[in-house]
Amino acid sequence: MATIVGSGDFKYRIIENWANLPDGWSFKEVAAVGVDSKDNVYAFGRGEHPMMVFDRDGNFLRSWGEGQYPRAHGVHMGPDESIYLTDDGGHFVRKCRLEDGKVLLELGVPGTPAPYLSGEPFNRCTHTALSPKGEIYVSDGYGNARVHKYSPDGKLLMSWGEPGSDPGQFNLVHNICTDADGWVYVADRENHRVQVFDGNGKYEAQWNNLHRPCGLCMPYTHNPVCYIGELSVNRLNANLGPRVSIVDNQGKLLSRIGDPFAGTAPTSFIGPHGLAVDSRGDLYVGEVCWTLWPGLFPGQPHPANLRALQKYERIH
């Protein structure tokens, strides 16, 4: 009997153990996930094989990036059969070819961070998004409180943001998305909100009633629905994440997935960190359970086969 989660127009069937990994392989954990025009799924993880590619049925297609990504963090799918990868441990962003991971553009100097909270790119950058003109936004989150905007060929155009909790300030800039109207949506994680800006960093609005919004995903359309992965810091407190919330373009809650408490059950989450939606509305959630386990379950050893990626098949 399939397990159904969600509500309203956003109900899903959980597909357990969806990804068929080669024998002896492990994700360890999946920080980010993307889907291409053929609904192939790209899992960017922190194991020995950073990029693993699957078809929509979970069949393994290929891997690439071995030895090249110190700490996978963010994925953004480009419109031209490219993928933008953000590595916070390496302090860089790469635009890569989907087929084999060939680097087409690199921002930042791998292994060379900017000074902590200097505002200069990058200190543990987290994610990327593209404007309607192909400009590249980079959220520079763990060691900075900035969003940087680059030209399509990689020239720094401008930056905005500083530490704080006022409008336009950030406390851990996590993921970033754009829509077809050019609005920029930023998961301001430790301020428990998503901030909305125009394409030049002018503050417009914020969405509240979120708990440590982490992963952001929205279809590239006008007035898109947004999928938000939220984290928890206390597994004994109910209804504070970890969960996935689905909101409309004004931040109004449409549906929510996840049990009230963190856990390993198929209906629970530990660390929904990266999300993607395919052409049929199926949802893929990558989790960083390995990293978060010791904080949520102190003194308990990591379980074998801790979940890293789950598929939710949308019921229409």
RONU-716859 format. One line per field, with one value per residue (C-alpha): x, y, z; residue number from 0. Coordinates in Angstrom, 2 decimals, padded with zeros to 5 digits. Example, Ala and Ser with C-alpha at 12.3 -4.5 7.8 and 13.67 -1.06 7.14 Angstrom:
2
x (012.30	013.67) $
y (-004.50	-001.06) $
z (007.80	007.14) $
num (0	1) $
! end
This chain:
316
x (000.00	001.56	001.94	000.22	001.40	000.53	-002.87	-005.13	-003.69	-000.33	-000.71	002.14	002.83	006.13	008.44	010.78	014.27	013.74	017.39	019.09	022.73	025.51	026.65	028.79	028.01	026.56	025.28	026.47	024.14	022.58	022.94	021.15	019.16	018.16	016.05	016.82	014.47	014.19	013.26	016.62	017.60	020.99	021.93	024.81	026.19	029.03	030.15	032.85	030.77	029.60	027.23	025.02	022.48	019.30	016.31	012.89	012.41	015.56	017.82	021.46	022.81	026.26	028.41	031.00	032.96	034.96	037.64	036.62	034.02	035.13	031.62	028.62	025.98	023.79	022.39	020.71	019.70	020.61	018.39	021.12	021.77	024.07	024.10	025.40	027.08	027.93	030.54	030.70	033.78	035.68	034.28	033.38	030.55	030.91	028.75	029.13	028.01	025.27	026.69	030.13	030.59	033.03	033.53	032.27	032.59	034.04	033.40	035.66	039.07	038.77	040.22	040.72	037.95	037.43	037.93	035.09	032.12	034.12	031.31	033.76	033.02	033.12	033.22	031.31	028.87	025.68	023.55	022.92	020.00	019.71	017.90	015.69	018.73	021.03	022.77	023.99	023.00	025.13	024.07	027.21	025.92	027.94	030.88	029.21	025.80	025.63	024.07	026.35	025.16	027.34	027.06	026.47	030.20	031.21	031.91	030.82	028.12	027.00	026.44	023.94	023.26	024.94	024.58	021.39	017.68	016.25	014.81	017.62	019.94	020.81	021.63	022.90	021.93	021.08	019.31	018.23	015.65	014.30	011.08	010.24	009.43	012.93	012.10	014.79	013.83	016.38	016.18	017.41	017.76	018.59	016.17	013.39	012.15	012.35	013.08	011.96	013.99	013.89	016.69	018.95	018.64	015.80	013.82	010.18	008.62	009.24	007.55	007.36	006.00	008.91	011.54	015.11	014.17	017.00	016.24	014.25	012.83	010.36	009.38	010.66	007.29	005.25	003.84	005.39	004.64	007.66	008.86	010.78	012.84	012.95	015.31	015.02	017.53	015.57	014.01	011.99	010.04	007.11	006.06	009.35	010.64	012.26	009.58	008.79	006.34	004.70	003.62	002.17	003.91	002.82	004.15	000.71	000.89	-000.66	000.55	003.13	004.98	006.66	005.84	005.80	009.14	012.45	013.04	013.89	010.34	009.42	006.97	009.59	012.61	015.95	017.46	015.55	018.34	017.84	014.64	013.66	010.40	010.09	007.75	005.01	005.15	007.01	009.15	012.69	014.16	017.86	018.72	021.91	021.07	024.69	025.73	022.67	022.30	024.75	023.03	019.52	020.32	023.32	025.18	023.40	025.55	024.63	022.21	023.22	021.70	020.56	018.25	019.75	017.23	013.50	010.99	007.41	005.17	002.48	-001.09	-003.12) $
y (000.00	003.30	006.05	009.32	012.67	016.32	017.94	019.82	020.03	018.80	015.16	012.73	009.02	008.23	006.12	004.49	003.41	005.08	005.39	002.21	002.74	000.60	-002.17	-000.83	002.82	005.31	008.88	009.48	012.49	014.53	018.28	019.31	017.87	019.03	017.75	018.25	018.64	014.85	014.45	012.89	013.54	014.93	014.18	016.33	014.61	014.37	010.80	009.47	010.17	013.80	013.83	010.82	010.89	008.77	008.47	009.24	005.59	005.64	003.74	004.83	006.46	007.86	009.74	012.49	015.00	012.48	014.23	017.70	018.83	019.13	019.78	019.73	022.31	023.75	022.87	025.10	023.81	026.14	026.57	025.43	021.82	023.09	022.78	025.28	023.66	025.51	024.04	025.75	023.82	024.83	028.42	028.22	028.02	026.02	025.94	022.41	020.36	017.94	014.96	014.72	017.62	019.54	022.96	025.76	028.67	029.01	031.76	032.04	030.54	026.93	026.54	030.28	031.90	035.64	036.94	035.98	038.41	040.72	040.89	039.87	036.70	033.97	032.60	029.31	030.20	028.18	028.36	030.07	031.28	032.96	036.17	036.27	037.78	034.98	036.96	034.76	035.36	033.64	033.37	033.69	032.31	030.57	032.97	036.05	037.73	038.70	038.04	038.65	039.32	038.37	038.86	035.67	035.50	035.82	039.50	040.76	043.42	044.17	042.72	043.38	042.40	042.62	040.78	041.55	040.88	044.05	044.01	043.37	042.01	038.34	035.73	032.84	033.31	029.76	029.01	031.48	031.31	033.58	033.64	034.65	038.20	038.65	038.60	037.11	034.90	034.30	031.77	033.85	030.75	031.83	034.76	032.19	033.90	034.11	037.61	038.82	041.37	042.96	042.09	044.79	043.88	046.22	044.67	044.01	041.56	038.67	035.38	034.43	031.47	029.34	027.54	027.74	027.73	025.98	024.45	026.55	025.35	026.99	026.32	029.08	030.68	033.76	033.68	030.29	027.99	027.61	024.44	025.11	022.65	023.65	022.42	021.86	022.29	020.40	017.03	017.18	020.26	019.46	021.43	023.29	021.23	019.33	019.51	020.66	023.52	024.44	028.08	030.34	033.40	035.49	032.98	031.55	027.91	025.46	022.13	020.64	017.31	015.84	014.41	016.74	015.34	014.52	010.85	008.12	007.04	007.52	010.26	012.09	014.21	014.88	017.45	018.46	020.55	020.43	020.09	019.69	019.23	017.50	018.14	015.97	017.70	014.88	016.14	015.02	015.86	015.53	015.31	016.01	013.46	012.40	015.94	016.70	013.36	014.02	017.30	015.87	012.49	013.13	010.05	007.77	006.25	006.92	004.21	002.13	003.30	006.69	008.15	010.74	011.12	010.47	010.77	011.96	011.13	013.75	012.50	014.44) $
z (000.00	-001.09	001.49	000.53	001.90	001.29	000.88	-001.52	-005.04	-003.77	-002.81	-003.36	-003.32	-001.61	-003.80	-001.28	-002.32	-005.68	-006.77	-007.97	-007.07	-008.51	-006.15	-003.33	-004.08	-001.62	-001.79	001.78	001.58	-001.22	-000.78	-003.97	-006.84	-010.31	-013.21	-016.91	-019.88	-020.24	-016.54	-015.74	-012.13	-011.05	-007.44	-006.17	-003.11	-000.65	-001.30	-003.60	-006.72	-006.40	-009.39	-010.03	-012.83	-012.96	-015.26	-013.80	-012.82	-010.71	-013.11	-012.79	-015.96	-015.15	-012.65	-012.89	-010.81	-008.79	-006.73	-007.93	-005.38	-001.72	-000.36	-002.66	-001.81	-004.59	-008.03	-010.59	-014.01	-016.86	-019.94	-022.35	-021.26	-018.52	-014.75	-012.19	-009.19	-005.98	-003.66	-000.27	000.87	-002.26	-002.42	-006.11	-008.64	-011.85	-014.94	-016.30	-019.26	-018.31	-020.15	-018.59	-016.16	-018.37	-016.75	-019.02	-016.57	-013.08	-010.53	-007.49	-006.88	-005.67	-002.20	-001.73	000.33	000.65	004.22	006.56	006.34	004.08	001.54	-001.18	-003.18	-001.94	001.56	001.54	-001.24	-001.32	-004.50	-007.86	-009.97	-013.37	-014.30	-017.44	-019.22	-018.10	-015.36	-012.52	-008.89	-006.26	-002.63	-000.49	002.69	005.38	005.54	004.07	004.12	000.46	-002.90	-005.88	-009.41	-012.38	-016.12	-018.13	-018.92	-015.26	-014.58	-011.15	-011.65	-008.09	-004.62	-001.85	001.74	005.13	008.45	010.37	010.61	009.02	005.48	003.01	005.69	006.03	008.62	006.50	002.88	001.86	-001.44	-004.11	-006.92	-009.64	-011.65	-015.22	-014.08	-012.69	-008.97	-006.74	-003.78	-001.03	001.79	004.75	006.87	010.39	010.14	009.47	006.32	002.54	001.25	-002.18	-004.17	-007.58	-009.99	-008.56	-004.91	-003.88	-001.04	-001.93	000.52	002.88	003.68	007.33	009.33	008.20	010.27	008.97	005.25	003.51	000.12	-002.38	-005.68	-008.03	-011.65	-013.94	-014.72	-013.85	-010.29	-009.53	-006.65	-004.35	-002.62	000.61	002.63	006.29	008.99	012.72	015.53	018.17	017.35	020.60	019.45	017.18	014.09	013.65	010.78	009.29	006.60	003.06	002.69	-000.62	-000.87	-003.53	-004.96	-001.98	000.54	001.44	002.55	000.08	001.42	003.75	003.86	006.91	010.31	013.36	014.53	012.83	012.07	009.62	008.73	005.04	006.07	008.18	007.32	008.95	006.61	003.43	001.92	-001.87	-003.92	-007.56	-009.45	-012.83	-015.75	-014.21	-010.85	-009.13	-006.26	-005.40	-002.00	-001.17	002.51	004.47	007.16	007.73	008.70	010.83	012.60	015.50	016.37	016.27	017.80	020.09	021.22	018.77	016.00	012.38	011.19	008.20	004.89	006.18	003.52	001.19	-001.65	-001.89	-004.69	-004.21	-007.16	-007.57	-007.68	-010.26) $
num (0	1	2	3	4	5	6	7	8	9	10	11	12	13	14	15	16	17	18	19	20	21	22	23	24	25	26	27	28	29	30	31	32	33	34	35	36	37	38	39	40	41	42	43	44	45	46	47	48	49	50	51	52	53	54	55	56	57	58	59	60	61	62	63	64	65	66	67	68	69	70	71	72	73	74	75	76	77	78	79	80	81	82	83	84	85	86	87	88	89	90	91	92	93	94	95	96	97	98	99	100	101	102	103	104	105	106	107	108	109	110	111	112	113	114	115	116	117	118	119	120	121	122	123	124	125	126	127	128	129	130	131	132	133	134	135	136	137	138	139	140	141	142	143	144	145	146	147	148	149	150	151	152	153	154	155	156	157	158	159	160	161	162	163	164	165	166	167	168	169	170	171	172	173	174	175	176	177	178	179	180	181	182	183	184	185	186	187	188	189	190	191	192	193	194	195	196	197	198	199	200	201	202	203	204	205	206	207	208	209	210	211	212	213	214	215	216	217	218	219	220	221	222	223	224	225	226	227	228	229	230	231	232	233	234	235	236	237	238	239	240	241	242	243	244	245	246	247	248	249	250	251	252	253	254	255	256	257	258	259	260	261	262	263	264	265	266	267	268	269	270	271	272	273	274	275	276	277	278	279	280	281	282	283	284	285	286	287	288	289	290	291	292	293	294	295	296	297	298	299	300	301	302	303	304	305	306	307	308	309	310	311	312	313	314	315) $
! end
